[in-house]
Amino acid sequence: MKSNLAFVAIVCLGLSAAGARAANVATPAPAIHAVDSPMSRGEYLAHLGDCVACHTKHGGVPFAGGFAMPTPFGTLYSPNITPDKKTGIGNWTATEFYQMLHTGRSRDGTLLYPAMPFPAYTKIPREDADALFKYLRSLKPVSQPNRDNELRFPYNNRSLMFGWRALYFTEGTFKPAAERSAQFNRGAYLVEGLGHCASCHSTINALGGSSDDSAFAGGLIPLQNWYAPSLTSNLESGLGSWSVADIAALLKGGASMRGAVYGPMAEVTHNSLQYLSDDDATAMSVYLKSLLELKPPASHPAAANLPSATALAAGKTIYEARCAACHRSDGQGMPPAYPPLAGNPSIEMELSVNPLRMVLNGGYPPQTAENPRPYGMPPFAQIMSDEEVAAVVTYIRVSWGNHGSPVTPREANAMRVAPLLD
């Protein structure tokens, strides 16, 4: 049950994937079954929802809560969802659990903050909620009192949630598209409901909400300093040029011949997506690829400014010394270990946040069953100046046919001093 991470990346640097919202109406949704998974259905659901990510504090017992979630409004702490009778959900009923997911209210009627992604979980049908509840009740009870949230005034007044809900929440369950295949609808359900991909891949406004118009149009992940790309623009996600098999491979493995996931998406893949059954990975890929079916081919806008020859030469020198050994002089990389940079949508996006973060801080793709020994990207923050970081990122963004724009040392410095959140 993560609130600040989304679904799958289809590019090189810290990305995710998702899909368009389906209407919220009270009709049955496709039930999830772990087709080729040895785990129970409830455990499978817990993985797909990435519940452990938000309900486990660092170094803590899984699902015992206490995980700090900084927001622009203060810090929220996740609750204990083990079956402890005093501090967890040991006294909850299956109906109360389902109503919490469906309505965004706790068992006593308390309005939940949307760090709990109930706008997506409302789509989960009763049978899946019951299976998830059964799994959580099978865990070892952990006595860990829940920590009070630390929200600033007036955000600590839960009655404000009535207004928020009126603007951004519609109660209901997933509605399959009658004209689409069962496979498509399965993928849509996984992306829109349990996966709650829109939590990251939509623009979040000053009220902490997103409109239907901004769903999956991309946005900065609050306080995490990563950009979750638009999944409705081929210029950002690149989905239109990927095959279903390519997308499915990245969903489960975290690295493929077309790219790899880093940043927040690496955690999502490690905790959640690697456990997808082959059928579900394919269904999600079919749905994700469909997001661009009705969109005309996009063209890159003309660059507003181009780097000088001197700046390009400086960036190239750094690239050849620091990057070419893995990503090659022609930017083609050596996938799946080292992803390509040429023609990589994450390099060319309007915002340069993700490539700057990778050069400064480095990172690893997730360790998964299909990629058990991932190759990492070293950090260069300690050995490169802001000017050098800007030069090499600019070179990467405009070389080999890439259509990115130059970045400045000031932009590099902004990412250097930005806090790194786990």
C-alpha positions in Angstrom: 0.0 0.0 0.0 2.5 2.6 -1.1 1.5 6.2 -1.4 4.4 7.8 -3.1 5.4 5.2 -5.6 3.8 4.1 -8.8 4.0 1.4 -11.4 6.5 0.6 -14.1 9.2 2.5 -15.9 9.9 2.1 -19.5 12.9 4.2 -19.8 16.4 4.4 -18.3 16.1 6.7 -15.3 13.8 6.4 -12.3 10.5 5.9 -14.1 7.1 4.2 -13.7 4.1 3.2 -15.7 0.4 3.2 -15.3 -2.8 3.7 -17.2 -5.9 5.8 -17.7 -8.7 5.8 -15.1 -11.7 3.7 -15.6 -15.1 4.9 -14.5 -16.0 4.3 -10.9 -19.2 2.3 -10.8 -20.4 -0.6 -8.7 -19.7 -3.5 -11.1 -17.5 -6.5 -10.5 -13.8 -6.2 -11.4 -11.6 -8.9 -12.7 -10.4 -10.9 -9.8 -6.7 -11.4 -9.4 -5.3 -14.9 -9.3 -1.6 -15.8 -8.9 -1.6 -17.8 -12.1 1.9 -19.0 -12.0 2.9 -18.0 -8.5 3.5 -20.4 -5.6 2.2 -17.9 -3.0 -1.4 -17.5 -1.7 -3.7 -15.2 -3.5 -3.8 -12.8 -0.6 0.0 -12.7 -0.4 0.1 -12.1 -4.2 -2.3 -9.2 -3.8 -0.1 -7.7 -1.0 2.9 -7.8 -3.3 1.0 -6.2 -6.2 -0.3 -3.4 -3.9 3.3 -3.0 -2.5 1.8 -2.8 1.0 5.1 -3.5 2.7 6.7 -0.3 1.3 4.6 2.1 3.4 3.7 -0.2 6.3 7.2 -1.0 7.3 9.6 1.5 8.9 13.3 1.2 8.1 14.7 -1.7 10.1 11.3 -2.6 11.4 9.1 -5.7 11.2 7.2 -5.9 7.9 3.7 -4.5 8.0 4.1 -3.2 11.6 3.8 0.4 10.5 5.7 3.5 11.7 7.0 4.4 8.3 7.5 8.2 8.1 6.0 9.8 5.0 7.0 13.4 4.6 4.5 15.5 2.7 4.3 19.3 1.9 1.8 19.4 4.8 3.8 17.6 7.4 4.8 14.0 8.2 2.4 11.1 8.2 3.1 7.7 9.9 1.7 4.5 8.5 -0.3 2.3 10.8 0.4 -1.3 12.0 -1.5 -3.7 9.9 -0.4 -6.9 11.5 -3.2 -8.8 13.4 -2.2 -7.5 16.8 -5.4 -6.9 18.8 -4.3 -3.7 20.5 -2.1 -1.9 18.0 -3.0 -3.6 14.7 -6.0 -5.0 12.8 -6.6 -8.0 15.1 -10.1 -6.8 16.0 -11.1 -5.8 12.5 -13.6 -7.7 10.5 -13.3 -8.4 6.8 -16.2 -6.1 6.1 -14.6 -3.2 8.0 -11.4 -3.8 6.1 -13.2 -3.7 2.7 -15.1 -0.6 3.7 -11.9 1.1 4.6 -10.4 0.4 1.2 -13.7 1.2 -0.6 -14.7 4.4 1.2 -11.4 5.9 2.6 -12.7 5.8 6.1 -11.3 3.8 9.1 -13.5 1.4 11.0 -14.6 4.2 13.4 -15.5 6.5 10.5 -12.3 8.6 10.6 -11.5 10.1 7.2 -8.2 8.8 5.9 -5.6 11.1 4.4 -4.9 10.3 0.7 -1.4 9.1 1.6 -3.4 5.9 1.8 -4.4 5.7 -1.9 -8.0 5.0 -1.4 -9.0 6.8 -4.6 -7.4 3.8 -6.4 -8.2 1.1 -3.8 -11.9 1.9 -4.0 -11.8 -0.1 -7.3 -10.8 -3.3 -5.5 -13.7 -5.7 -5.4 -14.8 -7.5 -2.2 -13.3 -10.9 -3.1 -9.8 -9.4 -3.5 -10.2 -7.3 -0.4 -11.2 -10.4 1.6 -8.2 -12.4 0.2 -5.8 -9.6 1.2 -7.4 -9.3 4.6 -7.0 -13.1 5.1 -3.3 -12.9 4.3 -2.7 -9.9 6.7 -4.5 -11.8 9.4 -2.2 -14.8 8.9 0.9 -12.7 9.8 2.5 -12.9 13.2 1.0 -10.2 15.4 3.4 -7.4 16.3 2.7 -5.1 19.2 3.8 -1.7 17.9 1.7 1.3 18.9 0.8 3.6 16.0 2.5 7.0 16.0 0.5 10.2 15.7 0.8 12.2 12.5 2.8 15.5 12.6 0.8 17.7 10.3 0.9 21.5 10.4 -2.2 23.6 11.1 -4.7 23.6 9.5 -3.9 20.3 7.8 -4.2 18.5 11.0 -7.9 19.2 10.9 -9.4 16.1 9.3 -12.6 17.8 8.6 -10.8 19.5 5.7 -10.9 16.1 4.0 -14.6 16.5 3.3 -13.7 19.2 0.8 -10.8 17.3 -0.6 -13.0 14.2 -1.1 -15.6 16.3 -2.9 -13.0 17.5 -5.3 -10.9 14.4 -5.9 -12.6 11.2 -4.7 -15.4 9.2 -6.3 -16.3 6.0 -4.5 -16.9 2.9 -6.6 -15.3 -0.2 -8.2 -13.6 -0.7 -11.5 -15.7 -0.9 -14.6 -14.4 -3.1 -17.4 -14.5 -1.7 -20.9 -17.2 -3.8 -22.7 -15.5 -3.4 -26.1 -12.1 -4.6 -24.8 -10.6 -8.0 -24.2 -10.5 -9.7 -20.8 -6.7 -9.4 -21.0 -6.9 -5.6 -21.5 -9.4 -5.2 -18.7 -7.2 -7.3 -16.4 -4.3 -5.0 -17.1 -6.4 -1.9 -16.6 -7.6 -3.2 -13.2 -4.1 -4.0 -12.0 -2.8 -0.6 -13.1 -5.7 1.6 -11.9 -6.7 -0.2 -8.7 -4.3 -2.2 -6.6 -1.2 -0.7 -8.3 -2.4 2.9 -7.7 0.0 4.1 -10.4 -1.7 7.5 -10.6 -0.3 8.4 -7.2 3.0 9.3 -8.8 2.2 9.7 -12.5 -0.2 12.5 -12.2 0.4 16.2 -11.4 -0.3 16.9 -7.8 -1.7 20.4 -7.1 -1.3 22.6 -4.0 -4.2 20.8 -2.3 -2.5 17.4 -2.7 -5.0 16.3 -5.3 -5.1 15.6 -9.1 -7.8 16.2 -11.6 -9.0 13.6 -14.1 -7.4 15.7 -16.8 -4.0 15.3 -15.3 -4.3 11.5 -14.7 -1.1 9.8 -15.8 0.2 13.0 -17.4 3.4 12.9 -15.3 4.5 14.9 -12.4 7.2 15.5 -9.8 6.9 13.1 -6.9 6.5 15.4 -3.8 9.7 15.8 -1.8 11.4 12.8 -3.5 13.0 14.9 -6.2 12.2 12.4 -9.0 10.0 13.0 -12.0 7.4 10.3 -12.8 6.9 10.6 -16.6 3.7 11.0 -18.5 2.3 7.7 -19.6 0.1 9.4 -22.1 2.9 11.1 -24.1 5.2 9.0 -26.2 7.8 11.8 -25.9 8.2 10.9 -22.2 7.3 7.2 -21.8 8.3 5.9 -25.1 5.6 3.2 -24.8 4.6 3.5 -28.4 7.9 2.1 -29.7 8.0 -0.8 -27.1 6.7 -4.2 -27.7 4.4 -5.9 -25.2 7.2 -8.4 -24.5 9.7 -5.5 -23.8 7.3 -3.9 -21.4 6.5 -7.2 -19.6 10.3 -8.0 -19.3 10.9 -4.6 -17.6 8.0 -4.9 -15.3 9.2 -8.2 -13.8 13.0 -7.8 -14.2 13.7 -4.1 -13.7 16.1 -4.1 -16.6 15.7 -5.0 -20.2 17.2 -4.5 -23.6 15.3 -1.2 -23.8 16.1 0.3 -20.4 16.1 -0.1 -16.7 14.4 1.4 -13.6 16.1 3.4 -10.9 15.1 5.6 -8.1 11.6 5.1 -6.5 10.7 2.7 -9.3 13.5 0.3 -8.3 11.9 -0.1 -4.9 8.5 -0.7 -6.5 9.9 -3.3 -8.8 11.8 -5.1 -6.0 8.8 -5.1 -3.6 6.0 -5.6 -6.0 6.3 -6.0 -9.8 8.8 -8.8 -9.8 6.2 -11.0 -8.3 3.7 -10.5 -11.2 2.6 -13.7 -12.9 3.5 -13.9 -16.6 -0.1 -13.5 -17.5 -0.5 -10.4 -15.4 2.7 -8.8 -16.6 1.5 -9.3 -20.2 -2.0 -8.0 -19.3 -0.5 -4.8 -17.8 1.8 -4.4 -20.8 -1.1 -4.6 -23.2 -3.0 -2.0 -21.3 0.0 0.3 -20.9 0.8 0.2 -24.6 -2.8 1.0 -25.4 -2.6 4.4 -23.8 -1.2 5.9 -26.9 -3.4 4.1 -29.4 -5.6 7.1 -30.1 -2.9 9.7 -29.9 -1.3 11.2 -33.1 2.4 10.7 -33.4 4.2 13.4 -31.4 7.2 15.3 -32.6 9.9 16.9 -30.5 9.6 20.7 -30.2 12.4 22.7 -31.5 15.0 23.4 -28.9 14.7 26.9 -27.4 18.5 27.1 -27.1 21.4 25.0 -28.0 24.7 24.6 -26.1 27.8 26.2 -27.5 30.4 24.2 -29.3 32.7 24.8 -26.3 30.1 23.5 -23.8 29.5 20.4 -26.0 33.2 19.7 -26.2 33.5 20.0 -22.4 30.6 17.6 -21.9 31.9 15.1 -24.4 35.3 15.0 -22.7 33.6 14.2 -19.4 31.4 11.6 -21.0 34.2 9.8 -22.7 36.2 9.7 -19.4 33.3 8.8 -17.0 30.5 7.3 -19.0 31.5 5.8 -22.3 33.0 2.6 -20.8 29.5 1.5 -19.9 27.2 3.5 -22.1 29.5 3.5 -25.2 30.7 6.5 -27.2 27.6 6.2 -29.4 25.2 6.2 -26.4 23.9 2.7 -27.3 24.9 1.2 -24.0 25.3 -2.5 -23.3 21.8 -3.6 -22.3 20.5 -5.1 -20.2 23.4 -4.3 -17.8 24.0 -0.7 -19.0 20.9 0.9 -20.6 21.1 3.0 -23.8 21.1 6.8 -23.6 20.6 7.5 -27.3 16.9 7.8 -28.0 16.0 7.3 -24.4 12.8 9.3 -23.5 14.0 9.8 -19.9 17.0 11.7 -21.2 15.0 13.9 -23.5 12.1 15.0 -21.2 11.5 18.7 -20.6 12.5 18.3 -17.0 16.1 17.2 -16.4 15.6 16.0 -12.9 16.1 12.3 -13.4 19.4 12.4 -15.4 20.8 14.9 -13.0 19.9 12.7 -10.0 21.5 9.7 -11.6 24.7 11.5 -12.4 24.9 13.0 -9.0 23.7 10.2 -6.8 24.0 7.0 -8.9 21.9 4.0 -8.1 21.1 0.4 -8.8 18.3 -1.2 -10.7 16.3 -3.5 -8.4 17.5 -7.0 -7.5 14.9 -9.4 -8.9 14.6 -13.1 -9.7 15.2 -12.3 -13.4 18.1 -9.9 -12.7 19.7 -11.2 -9.5 23.0 -9.3 -9.9 22.2 -5.8 -11.2 24.9 -3.5 -12.3 24.9 -0.1 -10.7 25.6 3.5 -11.6 28.3 5.1 -9.5 27.6 8.6 -7.9 29.7 11.5 -9.2 28.5 14.2 -6.8 31.8 14.1 -4.8 34.1 14.3 -7.8 32.3 16.6 -10.3 31.4 20.3 -9.9 28.0 21.7 -10.8 29.5 23.0 -14.1 30.8 19.5 -15.0 27.5 17.8 -14.1 25.6 20.3 -16.2 28.0 19.9 -19.1 27.9 16.1 -19.2 24.1 15.9 -18.8 23.7 18.6 -21.5 25.9 16.5 -23.8 23.8 13.4 -23.2 20.5 15.2 -23.7 21.5 16.7 -27.1 23.7 14.0 -28.6 23.0 11.0 -30.9 19.8 12.5 -32.1 18.4 13.2 -28.6 16.1 16.2 -28.5 16.7 17.4 -24.9 17.6 21.0 -23.9 20.7 22.1 -22.1 20.8 22.3 -18.3 22.6 24.8 -16.2 25.0 24.6 -13.2 22.2 26.1 -11.1 19.9 23.2 -12.0 22.6 20.8 -11.1 23.2 22.5 -7.8 19.5 22.4 -7.0 19.5 18.6 -7.3 22.8 18.4 -5.4 21.4 20.1 -2.3 17.9 18.5 -2.5 17.3 16.0 0.4 17.6 12.3 -0.5 14.5 10.5 0.9 14.4 6.7 1.3 
